[in-house]
Amino acid sequence: MDATTQAFVTEIVSRRIAENWLYWLLFLAASFLAAFAGAYIKRRAENLATRDDFEELKRQLAQNTRVTEEIKAEIGHAEWKAREANSLRRIKVEELVRYVLEEQERTNSYFRESIVGKASEMNTSSADAACSIASLYFPNLRIPVYAFAQQVYVMVQDAAGIQYDVSMAISQGRLDDYRMHTEQAKLKFSDHCQALATLRAEVETVARAEMDALLYVER
């Protein structure tokens, strides 16, 4: 292309651009706005996505908190029930030992009174109560408590027989028979007392082990 032609083309292009400057200005403005709008929309979408994620996170956190509180409440209730159960069992151990001691004292007293023919009516309510507690709460105590109660029943039966023999000897004035019955009763009483004391000690040993186990669980 020669210099004349090149100059001609350059003049045409320059004149066209000059004549359409408004078009180019609008074109540049539109391009800027499009770029700005694109960036804004992208940022807006990111913000919306972030807000949705945050709301979902809050929902999950609230749900986890609720589940955690429910679990804590269930654990607390279970611990409370366990403590109440242990407390009840501790009370029952103490009651059982008290019943055994009461029955031992009452049975020995009844036997002594029977020897001289002055015994009143005897009941074994404390031994029966101890057997009930052992049966309901303490399987390990059933055998020693039942053995103790059986010894009580044997002593009461023997004492009733002794009281009858002694009373008959006194009422009929048979002094020799009275002396014989009382001497035999004293020997029986000694054997029975020793057996009853041994069985009571066995009950106390097992009861003490039960109490120690309960106290260890509470700690």
Backbone hydrogen bonds, N-H to C=O, Kabsch-Sander energy under -0.5 kcal/mol:
donor,donor_aa,acceptor,acceptor_aa,energy
6,Q,2,D,-2.1
7,A,3,A,-2.0
8,F,4,T,-1.7
9,V,5,T,-2.3
10,T,6,Q,-2.3
11,E,7,A,-1.9
12,I,8,F,-1.8
13,V,9,V,-2.5
14,S,10,T,-2.3
15,R,11,E,-2.2
16,R,12,I,-2.3
17,I,13,V,-2.5
18,A,14,S,-2.2
19,E,15,R,-2.2
20,N,16,R,-1.7
21,W,18,A,-1.0
24,W,20,N,-1.8
25,L,21,W,-2.2
26,L,22,L,-2.6
27,F,23,Y,-2.3
28,L,24,W,-2.5
29,A,25,L,-2.5
30,A,26,L,-2.9
31,S,27,F,-2.3
32,F,28,L,-2.4
33,L,29,A,-2.8
34,A,30,A,-2.7
35,A,31,S,-2.3
36,F,32,F,-2.8
37,A,33,L,-3.3
38,G,34,A,-2.6
39,A,35,A,-2.2
40,Y,36,F,-2.7
41,I,37,A,-3.0
42,K,38,G,-2.3
43,R,39,A,-2.6
44,R,40,Y,-3.1
45,A,41,I,-2.7
46,E,42,K,-2.3
47,N,43,R,-2.6
48,L,44,R,-2.7
49,A,45,A,-2.6
50,T,46,E,-2.5
51,R,47,N,-2.9
52,D,48,L,-2.6
53,D,49,A,-2.5
54,F,50,T,-2.5
55,E,51,R,-2.6
56,E,52,D,-2.4
57,L,53,D,-2.5
58,K,54,F,-2.6
59,R,55,E,-2.3
60,Q,56,E,-2.6
61,L,57,L,-2.6
62,A,58,K,-2.6
63,Q,59,R,-2.4
64,N,60,Q,-2.7
65,T,61,L,-2.6
66,R,62,A,-2.3
67,V,63,Q,-2.5
68,T,64,N,-2.7
69,E,65,T,-2.5
70,E,66,R,-2.3
71,I,67,V,-2.5
72,K,68,T,-2.6
73,A,69,E,-2.5
74,E,70,E,-2.5
75,I,71,I,-2.8
76,G,72,K,-2.8
77,H,73,A,-2.6
78,A,74,E,-2.6
79,E,75,I,-2.7
80,W,76,G,-2.4
81,K,77,H,-2.6
82,A,78,A,-2.3
83,R,79,E,-2.6
84,E,80,W,-2.6
85,A,81,K,-2.5
86,N,82,A,-2.5
87,S,83,R,-2.5
88,L,84,E,-2.5
89,R,85,A,-2.4
90,R,86,N,-2.4
91,I,87,S,-2.1
92,K,88,L,-2.3
93,V,89,R,-2.2
94,E,90,R,-2.0
95,E,91,I,-2.3
96,L,92,K,-2.7
97,V,93,V,-2.4
98,R,94,E,-2.1
99,Y,95,E,-2.7
100,V,96,L,-2.2
101,L,97,V,-2.4
102,E,98,R,-2.5
103,E,99,Y,-2.6
104,Q,100,V,-2.3
105,E,101,L,-2.2
106,R,102,E,-2.6
107,T,103,E,-2.7
108,N,104,Q,-2.3
109,S,105,E,-2.1
110,Y,106,R,-2.4
111,F,107,T,-2.4
112,R,108,N,-2.3
113,E,109,S,-2.3
114,S,110,Y,-2.0
115,I,111,F,-1.5
116,V,112,R,-0.8
117,G,114,S,-1.1
118,K,113,E,-2.9
119,A,113,E,-0.5
128,D,124,T,-2.3
129,A,125,S,-2.4
130,A,126,S,-2.2
131,C,127,A,-2.1
132,S,128,D,-2.0
133,I,129,A,-2.2
134,A,130,A,-2.4
135,S,131,C,-2.3
136,L,132,S,-2.1
137,Y,133,I,-2.7
138,F,133,I,-0.7
138,F,134,A,-1.0
141,L,138,F,-1.4
142,R,138,F,-0.6
142,R,139,P,-1.0
143,I,139,P,-0.5
145,V,141,L,-2.3
146,Y,142,R,-2.9
147,A,143,I,-2.3
148,F,144,P,-2.0
149,A,145,V,-2.7
150,Q,146,Y,-2.4
151,Q,147,A,-1.9
152,V,148,F,-1.9
153,Y,149,A,-2.5
154,V,150,Q,-2.1
155,M,151,Q,-2.3
156,V,152,V,-2.6
157,Q,153,Y,-2.1
158,D,154,V,-2.6
159,A,155,M,-2.8
160,A,156,V,-2.2
161,G,157,Q,-1.9
162,I,158,D,-2.6
163,Q,159,A,-2.7
164,Y,160,A,-1.9
165,D,161,G,-2.3
166,V,162,I,-2.9
167,S,163,Q,-2.6
168,M,164,Y,-2.4
169,A,165,D,-2.2
170,I,166,V,-2.4
171,S,167,S,-2.7
172,Q,168,M,-1.9
173,G,170,I,-1.0
174,R,169,A,-2.4
175,L,173,G,-1.4
178,Y,174,R,-2.2
179,R,175,L,-2.6
180,M,176,D,-2.3
181,H,177,D,-2.8
182,T,178,Y,-2.4
183,E,179,R,-2.2
184,Q,180,M,-2.4
185,A,181,H,-2.3
186,K,182,T,-2.2
187,L,183,E,-1.8
188,K,184,Q,-2.3
189,F,185,A,-2.9
190,S,186,K,-2.1
191,D,187,L,-2.1
192,H,188,K,-3.1
193,C,189,F,-2.8
194,Q,190,S,-2.0
195,A,191,D,-2.4
196,L,192,H,-2.9
197,A,193,C,-2.5
198,T,194,Q,-2.1
199,L,195,A,-2.2
200,R,196,L,-2.4
201,A,197,A,-2.1
202,E,198,T,-1.8
203,V,199,L,-2.0
204,E,200,R,-2.4
205,T,201,A,-2.1
206,V,202,E,-2.0
207,A,203,V,-2.7
208,R,204,E,-2.5
209,A,205,T,-1.7
210,E,206,V,-2.2
211,M,207,A,-2.4
212,D,208,R,-2.5
213,A,209,A,-2.1
214,L,210,E,-2.0
215,L,211,M,-2.5
216,Y,212,D,-2.1
217,V,213,A,-2.0
218,E,214,L,-1.9
219,R,215,L,-1.6
